[in-house]
Amino acid sequence: MILYTMMPHEQVFPPSEEGAVNQVMISYNGIPIMAEWTENHEYRVVRVMSTDPNHYMEPSCLPGSTISLS
């Protein structure tokens, strides 16, 4: 089987169930991102899932940055 996808191998086939459970797709200011829930009750950006190049330039959505939805 050939799988054509832009997703990294680790996301399509996660190494463990626990790592993929914490990740959720959210929309932050209209930008779809993959985020991970932290102990500080915030989301940590894992990756930007948008096809719009301008969304990758948004400083608040850089991978590793934390955001609060409240």
N, CA, C and O atoms as a Tinker XYZ file with bonds, in Angstrom:
   280  protein
     1  N      0.842000   -1.167000    0.000000    73     2
     2  CA     0.000000    0.000000    0.000000    64     1     3
     3  C      0.896000    1.241000    0.000000    63     2     4     5
     4  O      1.876000    1.309000    0.741000    81     3
     5  N      0.553000    2.202000   -0.824000    73     3     6
     6  CA     1.268000    3.468000   -0.877000    64     5     7
     7  C      0.369000    4.526000   -0.274000    63     6     8     9
     8  O     -0.798000    4.657000   -0.644000    81     7
     9  N      0.927000    5.280000    0.663000    73     7    10
    10  CA     0.171000    6.323000    1.342000    64     9    11
    11  C      0.786000    7.673000    1.015000    63    10    12    13
    12  O      1.896000    7.978000    1.449000    81    11
    13  N      0.065000    8.478000    0.250000    73    11    14
    14  CA     0.530000    9.819000   -0.106000    64    13    15
    15  C     -0.080000   10.812000    0.874000    63    14    16    17
    16  O     -1.291000   11.034000    0.861000    81    15
    17  N      0.738000   11.399000    1.711000    73    15    18
    18  CA     0.246000   12.336000    2.705000    64    17    19
    19  C      1.329000   13.342000    3.063000    63    18    20    21
    20  O      2.521000   13.061000    2.940000    81    19
    21  N      0.901000   14.511000    3.506000    73    19    22
    22  CA     1.853000   15.521000    3.964000    64    21    23
    23  C      2.176000   15.350000    5.437000    63    22    24    25
    24  O      3.064000   16.021000    5.963000    81    23
    25  N      1.461000   14.454000    6.106000    73    23    26
    26  CA     1.648000   14.223000    7.533000    64    25    27
    27  C      2.951000   13.448000    7.766000    63    26    28    29
    28  O      3.310000   12.587000    6.964000    81    27
    29  N      3.657000   13.749000    8.856000    73    27    30
    30  CA     4.871000   12.988000    9.155000    64    29    31
    31  C      4.533000   11.553000    9.563000    63    30    32    33
    32  O      3.430000   11.267000   10.027000    81    31
    33  N      5.486000   10.678000    9.383000    73    31    34
    34  CA     5.298000    9.258000    9.681000    64    33    35
    35  C      4.852000    9.037000   11.123000    63    34    36    37
    36  O      4.024000    8.165000   11.387000    81    35
    37  N      5.388000    9.816000   12.054000    73    35    38
    38  CA     5.053000    9.654000   13.464000    64    37    39
    39  C      3.585000    9.979000   13.752000    63    38    40    41
    40  O      3.000000    9.447000   14.695000    81    39
    41  N      2.998000   10.849000   12.940000    73    39    42
    42  CA     1.606000   11.217000   13.172000    64    41    43
    43  C      0.652000   10.203000   12.547000    63    42    44    45
    44  O     -0.409000    9.927000   13.106000    81    43
    45  N      1.015000    9.655000   11.406000    73    43    46
    46  CA     0.180000    8.645000   10.765000    64    45    47
    47  C      0.252000    7.342000   11.544000    63    46    48    49
    48  O     -0.767000    6.691000   11.777000    81    47
    49  N      1.452000    6.967000   11.942000    73    47    50
    50  CA     1.674000    5.755000   12.719000    64    49    51
    51  C      2.361000    6.132000   14.025000    63    50    52    53
    52  O      3.583000    6.032000   14.127000    81    51
    53  N      1.595000    6.563000   15.025000    73    51    54
    54  CA     2.224000    7.004000   16.279000    64    53    55
    55  C      2.953000    5.856000   16.967000    63    54    56    57
    56  O      2.491000    4.715000   16.951000    81    55
    57  N      4.109000    6.173000   17.576000    73    55    58
    58  CA     4.884000    5.122000   18.239000    64    57    59
    59  C      4.167000    4.535000   19.447000    63    58    60    61
    60  O      4.385000    3.376000   19.801000    81    59
    61  N      3.316000    5.328000   20.076000    73    59    62
    62  CA     2.549000    4.809000   21.209000    64    61    63
    63  C      1.187000    5.471000   21.225000    63    62    64    65
    64  O      1.021000    6.580000   20.716000    81    63
    65  N      0.229000    4.802000   21.800000    73    63    66
    66  CA    -1.118000    5.363000   21.905000    64    65    67
    67  C     -1.138000    6.615000   22.790000    63    66    68    69
    68  O     -1.898000    7.547000   22.527000    81    67
    69  N     -0.320000    6.637000   23.816000    73    67    70
    70  CA    -0.325000    7.731000   24.777000    64    69    71
    71  C      0.084000    9.053000   24.138000    63    70    72    73
    72  O     -0.478000   10.095000   24.477000    81    71
    73  N      1.041000    9.035000   23.229000    73    71    74
    74  CA     1.502000   10.259000   22.593000    64    73    75
    75  C      0.446000   10.886000   21.701000    63    74    76    77
    76  O      0.367000   12.111000   21.615000    81    75
    77  N     -0.362000   10.079000   21.040000    73    75    78
    78  CA    -1.383000   10.607000   20.137000    64    77    79
    79  C     -2.660000   11.002000   20.868000    63    78    80    81
    80  O     -3.461000   11.764000   20.327000    81    79
    81  N     -2.865000   10.511000   22.065000    73    79    82
    82  CA    -4.096000   10.802000   22.802000    64    81    83
    83  C     -4.146000   12.264000   23.213000    63    82    84    85
    84  O     -5.224000   12.858000   23.196000    81    83
    85  N     -3.039000   12.856000   23.575000    73    83    86
    86  CA    -3.008000   14.235000   24.057000    64    85    87
    87  C     -3.128000   15.265000   22.937000    63    86    88    89
    88  O     -3.368000   16.440000   23.216000    81    87
    89  N     -2.967000   14.859000   21.678000    73    87    90
    90  CA    -2.990000   15.807000   20.576000    64    89    91
    91  C     -4.404000   15.959000   20.025000    63    90    92    93
    92  O     -5.113000   14.975000   19.813000    81    91
    93  N     -4.798000   17.208000   19.798000    73    91    94
    94  CA    -6.118000   17.517000   19.259000    64    93    95
    95  C     -5.980000   18.568000   18.166000    63    94    96    97
    96  O     -5.046000   19.370000   18.159000    81    95
    97  N     -6.937000   18.541000   17.241000    73    95    98
    98  CA    -7.022000   19.578000   16.214000    64    97    99
    99  C     -7.893000   20.694000   16.757000    63    98   100   101
   100  O     -9.027000   20.456000   17.173000    81    99
   101  N     -7.365000   21.923000   16.756000    73    99   102
   102  CA    -8.157000   23.068000   17.194000    64   101   103
   103  C     -7.998000   24.182000   16.170000    63   102   104   105
   104  O     -7.074000   24.176000   15.357000    81   103
   105  N     -8.914000   25.132000   16.226000    73   103   106
   106  CA    -8.830000   26.310000   15.376000    64   105   107
   107  C     -8.537000   27.503000   16.286000    63   106   108   109
   108  O     -9.315000   27.816000   17.187000    81   107
   109  N     -7.422000   28.153000   16.040000    73   107   110
   110  CA    -7.011000   29.303000   16.841000    64   109   111
   111  C     -6.943000   30.513000   15.922000    63   110   112   113
   112  O     -6.097000   30.567000   15.030000    81   111
   113  N     -7.825000   31.483000   16.131000    73   111   114
   114  CA    -7.937000   32.669000   15.270000    64   113   115
   115  C     -8.135000   32.280000   13.808000    63   114   116   117
   116  O     -7.611000   32.937000   12.908000    81   115
   117  N     -8.892000   31.207000   13.575000    73   115   118
   118  CA    -9.170000   30.757000   12.216000    64   117   119
   119  C     -8.065000   29.931000   11.593000    63   118   120   121
   120  O     -8.144000   29.590000   10.413000    81   119
   121  N     -7.038000   29.603000   12.358000    73   119   122
   122  CA    -5.911000   28.824000   11.850000    64   121   123
   123  C     -6.005000   27.411000   12.422000    63   122   124   125
   124  O     -5.962000   27.246000   13.641000    81   123
   125  N     -6.133000   26.383000   11.570000    73   123   126
   126  CA    -6.181000   25.012000   12.091000    64   125   127
   127  C     -4.789000   24.559000   12.539000    63   126   128   129
   128  O     -3.830000   24.607000   11.769000    81   127
   129  N     -4.698000   24.120000   13.789000    73   127   130
   130  CA    -3.416000   23.659000   14.321000    64   129   131
   131  C     -3.602000   22.346000   15.067000    63   130   132   133
   132  O     -4.691000   22.036000   15.551000    81   131
   133  N     -2.530000   21.588000   15.150000    73   131   134
   134  CA    -2.474000   20.382000   15.978000    64   133   135
   135  C     -1.813000   20.820000   17.278000    63   134   136   137
   136  O     -0.703000   21.352000   17.273000    81   135
   137  N     -2.502000   20.593000   18.387000    73   135   138
   138  CA    -2.006000   21.063000   19.676000    64   137   139
   139  C     -2.029000   19.934000   20.696000    63   138   140   141
   140  O     -2.708000   18.923000   20.519000    81   139
   141  N     -1.277000   20.130000   21.757000    73   139   142
   142  CA    -1.146000   19.137000   22.818000    64   141   143
   143  C     -1.495000   19.812000   24.143000    63   142   144   145
   144  O     -0.997000   20.900000   24.433000    81   143
   145  N     -2.338000   19.182000   24.940000    73   143   146
   146  CA    -2.764000   19.715000   26.236000    64   145   147
   147  C     -1.622000   19.564000   27.236000    63   146   148   149
   148  O     -1.033000   18.489000   27.348000    81   147
   149  N     -1.307000   20.641000   27.967000    73   147   150
   150  CA    -0.225000   20.613000   28.948000    64   149   151
   151  C     -0.783000   20.604000   30.361000    63   150   152   153
   152  O     -1.985000   20.772000   30.568000    81   151
   153  N      0.097000   20.408000   31.324000    73   151   154
   154  CA    -0.314000   20.401000   32.738000    64   153   155
   155  C     -0.711000   21.793000   33.217000    63   154   156   157
   156  O     -1.420000   21.917000   34.216000    81   155
   157  N     -0.274000   22.835000   32.531000    73   155   158
   158  CA    -0.585000   24.214000   32.914000    64   157   159
   159  C     -1.934000   24.664000   32.384000    63   158   160   161
   160  O     -2.244000   25.855000   32.414000    81   159
   161  N     -2.745000   23.725000   31.898000    73   159   162
   162  CA    -4.068000   24.007000   31.339000    64   161   163
   163  C     -3.990000   24.945000   30.148000    63   162   164   165
   164  O     -4.813000   25.848000   30.000000    81   163
   165  N     -2.999000   24.726000   29.305000    73   163   166
   166  CA    -2.815000   25.463000   28.062000    64   165   167
   167  C     -2.554000   24.447000   26.954000    63   166   168   169
   168  O     -2.324000   23.266000   27.214000    81   167
   169  N     -2.594000   24.922000   25.741000    73   167   170
   170  CA    -2.248000   24.082000   24.597000    64   169   171
   171  C     -0.871000   24.468000   24.091000    63   170   172   173
   172  O     -0.543000   25.652000   24.008000    81   171
   173  N     -0.064000   23.471000   23.752000    73   171   174
   174  CA     1.237000   23.697000   23.123000    64   173   175
   175  C      1.092000   23.335000   21.654000    63   174   176   177
   176  O      0.655000   22.232000   21.329000    81   175
   177  N      1.448000   24.238000   20.777000    73   175   178
   178  CA     1.307000   24.025000   19.342000    64   177   179
   179  C      2.308000   22.975000   18.886000    63   178   180   181
   180  O      3.510000   23.106000   19.121000    81   179
   181  N      1.804000   21.930000   18.231000    73   179   182
   182  CA     2.662000   20.881000   17.685000    64   181   183
   183  C      2.987000   21.198000   16.229000    63   182   184   185
   184  O      4.143000   21.115000   15.813000    81   183
   185  N      1.960000   21.562000   15.452000    73   183   186
   186  CA     2.176000   21.943000   14.052000    64   185   187
   187  C      0.980000   22.692000   13.503000    63   186   188   189
   188  O     -0.142000   22.533000   13.984000    81   187
   189  N      1.227000   23.511000   12.492000    73   187   190
   190  CA     0.173000   24.240000   11.801000    64   189   191
   191  C     -0.344000   23.335000   10.689000    63   190   192   193
   192  O      0.439000   22.783000    9.916000    81   191
   193  N     -1.669000   23.187000   10.612000    73   191   194
   194  CA    -2.266000   22.271000    9.650000    64   193   195
   195  C     -2.890000   23.005000    8.461000    63   194   196   197
   196  O     -3.613000   22.384000    7.681000    81   195
   197  N     -2.640000   24.271000    8.303000    73   195   198
   198  CA    -3.253000   25.081000    7.261000    64   197   199
   199  C     -2.496000   24.957000    5.937000    63   198   200   201
   200  O     -1.311000   24.624000    5.909000    81   199
   201  N     -3.205000   25.232000    4.846000    73   199   202
   202  CA    -2.565000   25.292000    3.535000    64   201   203
   203  C     -2.258000   26.725000    3.121000    63   202   204   205
   204  O     -1.693000   26.953000    2.051000    81   203
   205  N     -2.622000   27.687000    3.953000    73   203   206
   206  CA    -2.359000   29.099000    3.680000    64   205   207
   207  C     -0.962000   29.460000    4.186000    63   206   208   209
   208  O     -0.708000   29.364000    5.387000    81   207
   209  N     -0.052000   29.873000    3.304000    73   207   210
   210  CA     1.310000   30.206000    3.736000    64   209   211
   211  C      1.370000   31.330000    4.771000    63   210   212   213
   212  O      2.298000   31.367000    5.579000    81   211
   213  N      0.401000   32.241000    4.762000    73   211   214
   214  CA     0.403000   33.339000    5.734000    64   213   215
   215  C      0.182000   32.846000    7.157000    63   214   216   217
   216  O      0.632000   33.493000    8.103000    81   215
   217  N     -0.485000   31.739000    7.328000    73   215   218
   218  CA    -0.723000   31.201000    8.665000    64   217   219
   219  C      0.576000   30.731000    9.319000    63   218   220   221
   220  O      0.681000   30.732000   10.546000    81   219
   221  N      1.555000   30.332000    8.525000    73   219   222
   222  CA     2.835000   29.873000    9.074000    64   221   223
   223  C      3.682000   31.032000    9.593000    63   222   224   225
   224  O      4.644000   30.817000   10.331000    81   223
   225  N      3.329000   32.252000    9.212000    73   223   226
   226  CA     4.074000   33.430000    9.654000    64   225   227
   227  C      3.490000   34.038000   10.927000    63   226   228   229
   228  O      4.063000   34.982000   11.472000    81   227
   229  N      2.379000   33.525000   11.403000    73   227   230
   230  CA     1.726000   34.041000   12.608000    64   229   231
   231  C      2.566000   33.663000   13.830000    63   230   232   233
   232  O      2.743000   32.472000   14.088000    81   231
   233  N      3.092000   34.631000   14.594000    73   231   234
   234  CA     3.964000   34.321000   15.731000    64   233   235
   235  C      3.284000   33.525000   16.844000    63   234   236   237
   236  O      3.949000   32.766000   17.549000    81   235
   237  N      1.984000   33.686000   17.012000    73   235   238
   238  CA     1.303000   32.975000   18.102000    64   237   239
   239  C      1.080000   31.510000   17.782000    63   238   240   241
   240  O      0.726000   30.744000   18.678000    81   239
   241  N      1.271000   31.091000   16.542000    73   239   242
   242  CA     1.039000   29.700000   16.145000    64   241   243
   243  C      2.313000   28.942000   15.805000    63   242   244   245
   244  O      2.259000   27.893000   15.165000    81   243
   245  N      3.438000   29.457000   16.221000    73   243   246
   246  CA     4.703000   28.749000   15.956000    64   245   247
   247  C      4.752000   27.464000   16.776000    63   246   248   249
   248  O      4.356000   27.469000   17.941000    81   247
   249  N      5.230000   26.362000   16.196000    73   247   250
   250  CA     5.349000   25.127000   16.972000    64   249   251
   251  C      6.181000   25.333000   18.237000    63   250   252   253
   252  O      7.264000   25.918000   18.204000    81   251
   253  N      5.652000   24.843000   19.335000    73   251   254
   254  CA     6.301000   25.005000   20.634000    64   253   255
   255  C      5.716000   26.110000   21.471000    63   254   256   257
   256  O      5.898000   26.122000   22.688000    81   255
   257  N      5.012000   27.045000   20.847000    73   255   258
   258  CA     4.408000   28.134000   21.623000    64   257   259
   259  C      3.149000   27.634000   22.315000    63   258   260   261
   260  O      2.517000   26.677000   21.867000    81   259
   261  N      2.794000   28.291000   23.408000    73   259   262
   262  CA     1.607000   27.899000   24.165000    64   261   263
   263  C      0.512000   28.917000   23.955000    63   262   264   265
   264  O      0.768000   30.116000   23.844000    81   263
   265  N     -0.730000   28.417000   23.902000    73   263   266
   266  CA    -1.879000   29.278000   23.713000    64   265   267
   267  C     -2.950000   28.886000   24.724000    63   266   268   269
   268  O     -2.998000   27.750000   25.197000    81   267
   269  N     -3.793000   29.837000   25.038000    73   267   270
   270  CA    -4.912000   29.607000   25.945000    64   269   271
   271  C     -6.194000   29.929000   25.196000    63   270   272   273
   272  O     -6.292000   30.981000   24.564000    81   271
   273  N     -7.176000   29.043000   25.256000    73   271   274
   274  CA    -8.422000   29.255000   24.534000    64   273   275
   275  C     -9.482000   29.919000   25.369000    63   274   276   277
   276  O    -10.571000   30.184000   24.861000    81   275
   277  N     -9.216000   30.203000   26.633000    73   275   278
   278  CA   -10.233000   30.813000   27.486000    64   277   279
   279  C    -10.193000   32.320000   27.432000    63   278   280
   280  O    -10.989000   32.983000   28.097000    81   279
